Structure formats: C-alpha cells, structure tokens
Amino acid sequence: MTDPNVTHTRRVRRRGLGVAACSTESKLGHARTPTPTAPEPLGAASEVPVGGAKLYREQRVIVYCPAKGEYKGFSAQCTHAGCLLEKLEGTIGDCPCHGSRFDVTTGEAVHGPATVPLPKVPVTLEGDNLVAGPKA
C-alpha cells in the first residue's frame, strides 16, 4: 500500500534520484584528466604481443599492437563513470563498475552503459620501450 501523503510526483522524483546518481555530466568520468599529461614510461614493447593488447593499470593506459612496431594507446578510464578498466579479455576491456566493455583496438564502447569511446593516448617507441602521453 502506498502512503497517501506521498504524491505521484514525489515517488517519481525519488526514483529519479537513483538513476541520476549513476550519471556523469561529462562523458569522461570523474578523473580530472583521463589521459597522461606528461610522458609515462610503460616498459618493454615486447610485453605487448602483435595483434594483442596490454592494460597498464598504474599508468591508466591500454596499448594495442596491430602490427610489429605499431602501437595504439587509449585511456583505461571508463567513459561512463570514470572507473579504471579491470582486465582485458583478448582485445575487449572490462569495466567492473557498471559492466561497460570497450574494443581496445579502436577504443569504441561495445557494451553499455558507456557510449563514448575511450580517449586516444599517444604511444611512442623509445629504444625498446613504450612511452605514453605527450612528448616532453
């Protein structure tokens, strides 16, 4: 039985608050900057297999290697609510917070609630090591 003192409008507002609590105003999540603002050393390029990807959680970056010597980087921060992607299953990145999934070969969201792609991150090869972020 519903409380006769609570109007339909109040019930709708209460329900709406639960939905609003999950949304973000920006589609880049909660971090101030979802991509590195300075060069971030990642480690040996050989750690990223050709045709595969590697998640660098500490640096908040995912690196994909489409061909030998070629690297594509993306932020590892979900564009829905800003959570850090937890793991890679092949070339699909999983967000533990709300279940979003991303194709790390393109950065595109393949399963919501995220709809915005992961931001691109420049990745360069310096010697045998990968460096993410802008040039120093």
BELWOSUL-V490976 format. One record per pair of residues at least 24 apart in sequence whose ideal C-beta (glycine too) atoms are under 7 Angstrom apart, sorted by sequence separation. I is the first residue (numbers start at 1). J is the second residue. If there is no record, write none. Layout:
I_J ; I_J
This chain:
60_84 ; 36_61 ; 57_84 ; 64_91 ; 55_85 ; 74_104 ; 79_109 ; 62_93 ; 55_87 ; 55_88 ; 74_107 ; 80_113 ; 80_114 ; 53_88 ; 79_114 ; 78_114 ; 79_116 ; 53_91 ; 55_93 ; 52_91 ; 66_105 ; 79_118 ; 35_75 ; 64_104 ; 34_75 ; 64_105 ; 62_104 ; 34_77 ; 75_118 ; 74_118 ; 75_119 ; 74_119 ; 31_77 ; 74_120 ; 75_121 ; 73_120 ; 74_121 ; 29_77 ; 73_121 ; 29_78 ; 73_122 ; 29_79 ; 73_123 ; 28_79 ; 29_80 ; 30_81 ; 31_82 ; 53_104 ; 72_123 ; 27_79 ; 29_81 ; 30_82 ; 71_123 ; 29_82 ; 71_125 ; 69_125 ; 24_81 ; 24_82 ; 22_81 ; 71_130 ; 73_132 ; 61_121 ; 63_123 ; 63_130 ; 61_132 ; 59_132 ; 45_125 ; 45_128 ; 35_119 ; 44_128 ; 45_129 ; 34_119 ; 36_121 ; 44_129 ; 45_130 ; 35_121 ; 43_129 ; 43_130 ; 41_129 ; 42_130 ; 27_116 ; 42_131 ; 41_131 ; 42_132 ; 28_119 ; 40_131 ; 39_131 ; 40_132 ; 40_133 ; 39_133 ; 38_133 ; 39_134 ; 36_132 ; 37_133 ; 39_135 ; 36_133 ; 39_136
